[in-house]
Amino acid sequence: MQTPVMNPQRSPASPVEASGPTAGSLTVRHLGGGVLLVATVAAVVVAVEVHTKTGVPAISAVGLGVAVAWAMAGFATWDGPSFPVASVGALAGAGGLLASRLGGHSHHAGSVSATVLGALLLALWFHWLQALPAGHLVGRPRLWAVVLIYGAAAAVGGGLALADDSLGPLSAIAGVAVLTLASSPAISRSYSRCANRDRERFRWLGAGAVVAVDLAVVIAVLHALVGWPVAVGPAAAATVALVPAAMLAGHSPRLSTYGGRVLVKVLSIAGFTLIMSAIYLVVVLGLGTAPSGPGDREALGLSMVAASIAAVAYVPARERLMLSATRMVYGARQAPDEVVRTFGSRLTRAVPMDELLLQLVESLTKTMGLTSAEVYTGAGDVLERAAAVPDTGPRSMVVSERERPVVTRAGVSGNAWVSVWLPSLLDRRGDRHVRVAPIRNAGELLGLLVVERPETADPFSEDDDRVLGDLAREVGLAFHNVQLDAALQTTLAELRAQAVELRQSRARIVATGDAERRRVERNLHDGAQQNLVALAVSLRLARDLLASDPAATAEMLESLSGEVQQTIQELRELAHGIYPPLLVDSGLAPALGAAASRNPLNVSVDASGLGRYPAEVEAAVYFCCLEALQNAAKHAGEAHVEVRLWEESGGLLFSVSDDGPGFDTEVAQRGHGFVNMADRLGAIGGSVRWESRPGEGARVRGSVPLG
């Protein structure tokens, strides 16, 4: 049995692909699309044949265009799994029949058929909206809603046909609008659940539908006001062709990504035209009378065209007019409150604070008609002038402890308040109008904003004070953010330095460990190993002399006993240098006492009250003290050394002090001994420092946290 060969280039289908057409169903879809197109063309041919034999316009040019547009959209989007094509084909035929009915005259049977099909077209539109985007109804509520709409459409269409009435264009447009609004919740839920590709199609479809409805409403309003166009039915029905056109655009790979931007523009334009249409209906038909003669209608139509052109032209011209008016009124390119709105946006452009403050005072001077504007900054008692227009150089101002709380809590204040609490600001200002706004954040005074006007100018108004207060709050927030950023940068720099120091410390610890292992190996090779080799040789000689000279053998064995004891002592001293057994058995106090007894200097140890600690803590403190004792023995001569250990504030502290000649700590801290101590204690979170001056002895202090 032959094993089927899998295609290595074919990947498992994604969820979207799984719901799409397969290779077999693709042929069926193409065939169905072809049948749809052929059926539409056949309907057109039959309609033309009926028109030729009976003279009845069974289909108009508008109906033909709408039918072909829907058929083309249905055929082009047949492969897409997101939009129902069967309803597209039905809309093509029904749209053609409805446009034919609204655009011409027919016999009674044609009138009945067109009326019923027109009502069913509205129901089919509702069905189509409810089925988006999957092409089928999801959930029982939608299914029952569609069934009820179909029943209502059939009843309304049949009732109109029996009453020898028809579905008017305004009624059809109103029905489309009402059903679209009723479907909006379902469309919104479907839109939020579908994939990105289907969302773009949704947006294009929405743009087409909005434009179609908007144009249909405009056509109906024009017909009601000026009687144009005369054939309002075909004109309104022709707008339906925009929906399949939008479907084609959404199906295009090049155009589909522009659906969102197009829909935004379309919604804004449609909203404007609907508001304008409603205003004309209310003013002309509600407050006045409809135009009766051709001249009145022409004048009204031209006024509507002029209003539309003026409204569209005002949008691009508005910004230029606002700039010109602002420059004329304020003598600048922006109003005073615009400075507040633009300050926050300039903060996000990484502009240096000095440059930003200079731009701020320049804008204030222009927009508020100021003689000068200044910004003082500082977090202490002294405030420095950071920016000023005109530039009068640096200046400092002292805000005492008594004045600071008052200034911090104050609002925007004038000359009288400034003369009491900040009189230095009024120096050389004369009778000019002065305003001071404290720059603060979270109850902390960060600076001052000081502005000045000539005595002949208008005093500062409430709007001016509001602008200054808002601007001071924005600047205070900016200063606070700068402080946070500076603190963050400092912390990052410290962390980087600690990381570098940690890497260097680890490298030194590894190097020290390697050097210590080499020292142990060298000591074993040069000391105990040589003694053991000599012992082995002596034992072989003793064995050879045992039979011939027992007395010499006994003397040799006695000598070997002493050499064995010497070797044992060397090994014990070597083991003490690696890790003293007394430290393991008894703790810091006995181990340091033993080390002090071996030191050639006069050493006293005070370690009363100490208990046992983790092995790494005891080892670090012991070897640091041992390092300090060795340094004292090397450099302090006949000095007296005192070793002290105690617990304090959750830590183990030690001190090794001597009364020797002392040394330069800057030089000593670059030495090998200090680096070893710092690495040992730093590995367990401790620290060490050396205190000494030439001629005043030395002291080594260290601490280890006992967490």
Backbone hydrogen bonds, N-H to C=O, Kabsch-Sander energy under -0.5 kcal/mol:
donor,donor_aa,acceptor,acceptor_aa,energy
6,M,4,P,-0.5
10,R,7,N,-1.3
11,S,9,Q,-0.6
18,A,14,S,-2.7
19,S,15,P,-1.1
20,G,16,V,-0.6
20,G,17,E,-0.8
26,L,22,T,-1.7
27,T,23,A,-0.8
27,T,24,G,-0.5
28,V,24,G,-1.1
29,R,25,S,-2.4
30,H,26,L,-2.5
31,L,27,T,-2.6
32,G,28,V,-3.0
33,G,29,R,-3.2
34,G,30,H,-2.5
35,V,31,L,-2.5
36,L,32,G,-2.4
37,L,33,G,-2.4
38,V,34,G,-2.8
39,A,35,V,-2.8
40,T,36,L,-2.2
41,V,37,L,-2.5
42,A,38,V,-2.8
43,A,39,A,-2.4
44,V,40,T,-2.2
45,V,41,V,-2.4
46,V,42,A,-2.8
47,A,43,A,-2.3
48,V,44,V,-2.5
49,E,45,V,-2.4
50,V,46,V,-2.5
51,H,47,A,-2.4
52,T,48,V,-2.2
53,K,49,E,-2.0
54,T,50,V,-2.8
55,G,50,V,-0.5
55,G,51,H,-1.7
56,V,50,V,-0.5
58,A,56,V,-2.2
64,L,60,S,-2.3
65,G,61,A,-2.3
66,V,62,V,-2.7
67,A,63,G,-2.5
68,V,64,L,-2.5
69,A,65,G,-2.4
70,W,66,V,-2.4
71,A,67,A,-2.2
72,M,68,V,-2.8
73,A,69,A,-2.2
74,G,70,W,-2.6
75,F,71,A,-2.5
76,A,72,M,-2.7
77,T,73,A,-2.2
78,W,75,F,-0.9
80,G,77,T,-0.8
83,F,80,G,-0.5
89,G,85,V,-2.2
90,A,86,A,-1.9
91,L,87,S,-2.6
92,A,88,V,-1.9
93,G,89,G,-1.9
94,A,90,A,-2.6
95,G,91,L,-2.9
96,G,92,A,-2.0
97,L,93,G,-2.2
98,L,94,A,-2.7
99,A,95,G,-2.6
100,S,96,G,-2.1
101,R,97,L,-2.4
102,L,98,L,-2.7
103,G,99,A,-1.6
104,G,100,S,-1.0
111,S,107,H,-2.3
112,V,108,H,-2.5
113,S,109,A,-2.4
114,A,110,G,-2.7
115,T,111,S,-2.3
116,V,112,V,-2.5
117,L,113,S,-2.8
118,G,114,A,-2.2
119,A,115,T,-1.9
120,L,116,V,-2.4
121,L,117,L,-2.0
122,L,118,G,-1.3
123,A,119,A,-1.6
124,L,120,L,-2.8
125,W,121,L,-2.2
126,F,122,L,-2.0
127,H,123,A,-2.6
128,W,124,L,-2.6
129,L,125,W,-2.1
130,Q,126,F,-2.2
131,A,127,H,-1.5
132,L,128,W,-0.6
132,L,129,L,-0.7
135,G,131,A,-2.6
136,H,131,A,-0.6
139,G,137,L,-0.6
143,L,139,G,-1.5
144,W,140,R,-2.8
145,A,141,P,-2.1
146,V,142,R,-2.3
147,V,143,L,-2.2
148,L,144,W,-2.4
149,I,145,A,-2.0
150,Y,146,V,-2.4
151,G,147,V,-2.4
152,A,148,L,-2.7
153,A,149,I,-2.7
154,A,150,Y,-2.6
155,A,151,G,-2.2
156,V,152,A,-2.8
157,G,153,A,-2.8
158,G,154,A,-2.6
159,G,155,A,-2.6
160,L,156,V,-2.4
161,A,157,G,-2.1
162,L,158,G,-2.5
163,A,159,G,-1.8
164,D,161,A,-1.4
165,D,160,L,-3.4
168,G,166,S,-0.9
172,A,168,G,-2.3
173,I,169,P,-2.5
174,A,170,L,-2.5
175,G,171,S,-2.4
176,V,172,A,-2.3
177,A,173,I,-2.3
178,V,174,A,-2.6
179,L,175,G,-2.5
180,T,176,V,-2.2
181,L,177,A,-2.2
182,A,178,V,-2.3
183,S,179,L,-1.5
184,S,180,T,-0.6
184,S,181,L,-0.9
187,I,183,S,-2.6
188,S,184,S,-2.6
189,R,185,P,-2.1
190,S,186,A,-2.4
191,Y,187,I,-2.7
192,S,188,S,-2.0
193,R,189,R,-1.0
194,C,190,S,-1.3
199,R,195,A,-2.0
200,E,196,N,-2.1
201,R,197,R,-1.6
202,F,198,D,-2.5
203,R,199,R,-2.4
204,W,200,E,-2.3
205,L,201,R,-2.8
206,G,202,F,-3.0
207,A,203,R,-2.5
208,G,204,W,-2.6
209,A,205,L,-2.6
210,V,206,G,-2.7
211,V,207,A,-2.4
212,A,208,G,-2.4
213,V,209,A,-2.7
214,D,210,V,-2.8
215,L,211,V,-2.8
216,A,212,A,-2.3
217,V,213,V,-2.4
218,V,214,D,-2.4
219,I,215,L,-2.7
220,A,216,A,-2.4
221,V,217,V,-2.6
222,L,218,V,-2.7
223,H,219,I,-2.4
224,A,220,A,-2.2
225,L,221,V,-2.1
226,V,222,L,-2.8
227,G,222,L,-0.8
227,G,223,H,-0.9
228,W,222,L,-1.1
232,V,230,V,-1.7
235,A,231,A,-1.6
236,A,232,V,-2.6
237,A,233,G,-2.8
238,A,234,P,-2.0
239,T,235,A,-0.7
239,T,236,A,-0.7
240,V,237,A,-1.4
241,A,238,A,-1.5
242,L,239,T,-1.8
243,V,240,V,-1.4
245,A,241,A,-1.5
246,A,242,L,-2.2
247,M,243,V,-2.1
248,L,244,P,-2.3
249,A,245,A,-2.0
250,G,246,A,-2.5
251,H,247,M,-1.6
252,S,248,L,-0.8
252,S,249,A,-0.7
256,S,252,S,-2.1
258,Y,255,L,-1.7
259,G,256,S,-1.4
262,V,258,Y,-2.3
263,L,259,G,-2.4
264,V,260,G,-2.0
265,K,261,R,-2.0
266,V,262,V,-2.6
267,L,263,L,-2.7
268,S,264,V,-2.0
269,I,265,K,-2.4
270,A,266,V,-2.9
271,G,267,L,-2.5
272,F,268,S,-1.9
273,T,269,I,-2.4
274,L,270,A,-2.5
275,I,271,G,-2.1
276,M,272,F,-2.4
277,S,273,T,-2.6
278,A,274,L,-2.5
279,I,275,I,-2.2
280,Y,276,M,-2.1
281,L,277,S,-2.3
282,V,278,A,-2.4
283,V,279,I,-2.7
284,V,280,Y,-2.8
285,L,280,Y,-0.5
285,L,281,L,-1.5
286,G,281,L,-1.3
287,L,282,V,-1.5
288,G,283,V,-0.7
297,R,293,G,-2.1
298,E,294,P,-2.6
299,A,295,G,-2.4
300,L,296,D,-2.6
301,G,297,R,-2.8
302,L,298,E,-2.6
303,S,299,A,-2.2
304,M,300,L,-2.2
305,V,301,G,-2.2
306,A,302,L,-2.6
307,A,303,S,-2.5
308,S,304,M,-2.3
309,I,305,V,-2.5
310,A,306,A,-2.6
311,A,307,A,-2.4
312,V,308,S,-2.4
313,A,309,I,-2.6
314,Y,310,A,-1.7
315,V,311,A,-0.9
317,A,313,A,-1.3
318,R,314,Y,-1.8
319,E,315,V,-0.6
320,R,316,P,-0.6
321,L,317,A,-2.4
322,M,318,R,-2.6
323,L,319,E,-2.2
324,S,320,R,-2.4
325,A,321,L,-2.7
326,T,322,M,-2.5
327,R,323,L,-2.4
328,M,324,S,-2.0
329,V,325,A,-2.4
330,Y,326,T,-2.9
331,G,326,T,-0.5
331,G,327,R,-1.1
332,A,326,T,-0.7
338,E,335,A,-1.2
339,V,335,A,-0.6
339,V,336,P,-1.4
340,V,336,P,-0.6
341,R,337,D,-1.4
342,T,338,E,-2.2
343,F,339,V,-1.3
344,G,340,V,-0.9
345,S,341,R,-0.6
346,R,342,T,-1.9
347,L,343,F,-1.3
348,T,344,G,-0.8
348,T,345,S,-0.6
349,R,346,R,-1.3
350,A,347,L,-0.8
351,V,346,R,-0.7
356,L,352,P,-2.4
357,L,353,M,-2.6
358,L,354,D,-1.9
359,Q,355,E,-2.3
360,L,356,L,-1.9
361,V,357,L,-2.4
362,E,358,L,-2.0
363,S,359,Q,-2.3
364,L,360,L,-2.4
365,T,361,V,-2.3
366,K,362,E,-1.8
367,T,363,S,-2.7
368,M,364,L,-2.2
370,L,365,T,-1.4
371,T,452,E,-3.1
372,S,452,E,-1.2
373,A,389,V,-1.8
374,E,450,V,-3.1
375,V,387,A,-2.4
376,Y,448,L,-2.9
377,T,384,E,-3.0
378,G,446,L,-1.7
380,G,382,V,-0.6
383,L,397,M,-3.2
384,E,377,T,-2.9
385,R,395,R,-2.7
386,A,375,V,-2.7
386,A,384,E,-0.7
387,A,375,V,-1.3
389,V,373,A,-2.2
392,T,390,P,-0.6
397,M,383,L,-2.1
399,V,381,D,-3.4
400,S,398,V,-0.6
404,R,400,S,-2.3
406,V,402,R,-0.5
407,V,403,E,-2.7
408,T,404,R,-2.5
409,R,405,P,-1.9
410,A,406,V,-1.1
413,S,411,G,-0.6
413,S,436,V,-2.5
418,V,414,G,-2.3
419,S,415,N,-2.5
420,V,416,A,-0.8
420,V,417,W,-0.8
421,W,417,W,-2.2
422,L,418,V,-1.8
425,L,422,L,-1.7
426,L,423,P,-1.6
427,D,424,S,-1.1
429,R,426,L,-1.7
430,G,426,L,-0.5
432,R,429,R,-1.5
433,H,453,R,-1.5
435,R,451,V,-2.3
436,V,413,S,-2.4
437,A,449,L,-2.7
439,I,447,G,-2.7
440,R,438,P,-0.7
441,N,444,E,-1.9
444,E,441,N,-1.3
446,L,439,I,-3.1
446,L,444,E,-0.5
447,G,439,I,-1.4
448,L,376,Y,-1.8
449,L,437,A,-2.3
450,V,374,E,-2.5
450,V,448,L,-0.5
451,V,435,R,-2.6
452,E,372,S,-2.0
453,R,433,H,-2.6
457,A,454,P,-1.2
465,D,461,S,-2.2
466,R,462,E,-2.4
467,V,463,D,-2.4
468,L,464,D,-2.5
469,G,465,D,-2.6
470,D,466,R,-2.6
471,L,467,V,-2.5
472,A,468,L,-2.5
473,R,469,G,-2.0
474,E,470,D,-2.0
475,V,471,L,-2.6
476,G,472,A,-2.5
477,L,473,R,-2.3
478,A,474,E,-2.1
479,F,475,V,-2.9
480,H,476,G,-2.4
481,N,477,L,-2.3
482,V,478,A,-2.3
483,Q,479,F,-2.5
484,L,480,H,-2.4
485,D,481,N,-2.6
486,A,482,V,-2.7
487,A,483,Q,-2.8
488,L,484,L,-2.5
489,Q,485,D,-2.7
490,T,486,A,-2.5
491,T,487,A,-2.5
492,L,488,L,-2.7
493,A,489,Q,-2.5
494,E,490,T,-2.5
495,L,491,T,-2.7
496,R,492,L,-2.6
497,A,493,A,-2.6
498,Q,494,E,-2.8
499,A,495,L,-2.5
500,V,496,R,-2.6
501,E,497,A,-2.8
502,L,498,Q,-2.7
503,R,499,A,-2.5
504,Q,500,V,-2.5
505,S,501,E,-2.8
506,R,502,L,-2.7
507,A,503,R,-2.2
508,R,504,Q,-2.4
509,I,505,S,-2.6
510,V,506,R,-2.5
511,A,507,A,-2.5
512,T,508,R,-3.1
513,G,509,I,-2.6
514,D,510,V,-2.4
515,A,511,A,-2.6
516,E,512,T,-2.6
517,R,513,G,-2.3
518,R,514,D,-2.2
519,R,515,A,-2.3
520,V,516,E,-2.5
521,E,517,R,-2.5
522,R,518,R,-2.5
523,N,519,R,-2.8
524,L,520,V,-2.7
525,H,521,E,-2.3
526,D,522,R,-3.0
527,G,523,N,-2.2
528,A,523,N,-0.6
529,Q,524,L,-3.2
531,N,527,G,-2.1
532,L,528,A,-2.5
533,V,529,Q,-2.3
534,A,530,Q,-2.4
535,L,531,N,-2.4
536,A,532,L,-2.3
537,V,533,V,-2.1
538,S,534,A,-2.6
539,L,535,L,-2.4
540,R,536,A,-1.7
541,L,537,V,-2.1
542,A,538,S,-2.5
543,R,539,L,-2.1
544,D,540,R,-1.9
545,L,541,L,-2.2
546,L,542,A,-0.9
549,D,545,L,-2.7
553,T,549,D,-1.9
554,A,550,P,-2.3
555,E,551,A,-2.1
556,M,552,A,-2.2
557,L,553,T,-2.5
558,E,554,A,-2.0
559,S,555,E,-1.8
560,L,556,M,-2.3
561,S,557,L,-1.8
562,G,558,E,-1.2
563,E,559,S,-1.7
564,V,560,L,-2.2
565,Q,561,S,-1.8
566,Q,562,G,-2.1
567,T,563,E,-2.2
568,I,564,V,-2.4
569,Q,565,Q,-2.1
570,E,566,Q,-2.1
571,L,567,T,-2.3
572,R,568,I,-2.2
573,E,569,Q,-2.5
574,L,570,E,-2.2
575,A,571,L,-2.4
576,H,572,R,-2.3
577,G,573,E,-1.8
578,I,574,L,-1.3
579,Y,575,A,-2.6
583,L,580,P,-0.7
584,V,580,P,-1.2
585,D,581,P,-2.4
586,S,582,L,-2.9
587,G,582,L,-0.9
587,G,583,L,-0.7
591,A,587,G,-1.5
592,L,588,L,-2.9
593,G,589,A,-2.0
594,A,590,P,-2.4
595,A,591,A,-2.1
596,A,592,L,-2.4
597,S,593,G,-1.8
598,R,594,A,-1.2
599,N,595,A,-0.7
599,N,596,A,-0.6
602,N,639,A,-0.8
603,V,601,L,-0.9
604,S,641,V,-2.3
606,D,643,V,-3.1
607,A,605,V,-0.6
610,L,607,A,-1.2
618,E,614,P,-2.5
619,A,615,A,-2.5
620,A,616,E,-2.0
621,V,617,V,-2.4
622,Y,618,E,-2.5
623,F,619,A,-2.4
624,C,620,A,-1.8
625,C,621,V,-2.5
626,L,622,Y,-2.5
627,E,623,F,-2.4
628,A,624,C,-2.3
629,L,625,C,-2.3
630,Q,626,L,-2.3
631,N,627,E,-2.2
632,A,628,A,-2.2
633,A,629,L,-2.5
634,K,630,Q,-1.8
635,H,631,N,-2.4
636,A,632,A,-2.8
639,A,636,A,-0.7
641,V,602,N,-2.7
642,E,657,S,-2.9
643,V,604,S,-3.4
644,R,655,S,-2.7
645,L,606,D,-2.5
646,W,653,L,-2.2
648,E,651,G,-2.5
651,G,648,E,-0.8
652,L,704,V,-3.0
653,L,646,W,-3.1
653,L,651,G,-0.6
654,F,702,G,-2.2
655,S,644,R,-2.5
656,V,700,V,-2.2
657,S,642,E,-2.3
658,D,698,A,-2.4
659,D,640,H,-1.0
665,T,663,F,-0.7
668,A,664,D,-2.4
669,Q,665,T,-2.5
670,R,667,V,-1.2
671,G,668,A,-2.0
674,F,668,A,-0.5
675,V,671,G,-1.6
676,N,672,H,-2.2
677,M,673,G,-2.1
678,A,674,F,-2.8
679,D,675,V,-2.3
680,R,676,N,-2.4
681,L,677,M,-2.6
682,G,678,A,-2.4
683,A,679,D,-1.6
684,I,681,L,-1.2
685,G,682,G,-1.3
686,G,681,L,-3.5
687,S,703,S,-1.9
689,R,701,R,-2.6
691,E,699,R,-3.2
693,R,697,G,-1.0
695,G,661,P,-5.4
696,E,693,R,-2.4
697,G,660,G,-1.0
698,A,658,D,-1.4
699,R,691,E,-2.1
700,V,656,V,-2.3
701,R,689,R,-2.8
701,R,699,R,-0.5
702,G,654,F,-2.2
703,S,687,S,-2.2
704,V,652,L,-2.0
706,L,650,G,-2.5
707,G,705,P,-0.6
